[in-house]
Amino acid sequence: MSMIHEIRHYSERRGFEVCSRLGDRLGMKAKNVRLFFIYISFFSLGAWFAIYLILAFWLRLKDLIYSKRSSVFDL
């Protein structure tokens, strides 16, 4: 495998799942949402990349706050 394919595979498996969650919420494929972020980042000189990172951080916090606990002792 080439280095580009390894980087792509790593980012798709261990990414922040922002695109897949937005795609599920909007009823779109995650691939189309990723392409939107890529194209809009080129046109806006990287501002959308910052928005992507903010969304990833927000989703991570939401997951930590709203995680399901099986019992009272898991607090």
N, C-alpha and C positions, 0 to 999 in steps of 0.2 A: 504494500500500500504506500502511496506517496504521502508526503508530509501534509499536503493540503487535505487529502481525504481523512487523515488521522485527526487533524484539527477540526474539520467539519463534523466528524463522527463524535468527537468529544463534546463539542458545543451543542450538538443536537441531543445527546444523551444526558448531559449534566448542566444544561442551561437553566435559566430561571423559570422556564415554562410560561413566559409572558405571552408569546405569540400563540401558543396552543390554548391558553386560557381565554385570551381575547377572541381567538377564532371560534372557540366553543360558545362564548357569550354572544358573538355577532352572527353565528351560523355560517362561518366561512372556514376554509381550510387554513391550517396554520402556515402552510407554505406561502399562501397569498399574503398573509399578514406579515410574514418575514420579508417578502419582496417589497411590500409597502414601506416598511421601516428602512430597508436598504436604499431604495430609490429616493425616498424623501430625505434621507441623511445626505445623499450626494447633492441634492438641490439646496438644502438648507445649511450646508457646511457643518454637519455633525450635531445640530441642535436636537434632532430626533433621537440620536444615540443617548443623549443625556436624559431625555424623557423615558426612553426604554429602561435605563438603569434606575430611574426613580420608580417606575412601575414595578420593576423586579424587586426592589427593596420594600415597597408597599405590600406586594403580594406575599413576600416572605414574612413580614410582620403580621399580616392578617392570618397566615397559616399558624404562626406561633401562638397567637392570641386565641384563635378559635379551634385549636386542636381538640379532638374528642378525648376525653378521659374516661377510663373504664371504671374508676372508683374514686372515692374521696381521698384516698391515700396517695394518689398520683400527683397531688398538688405539690 
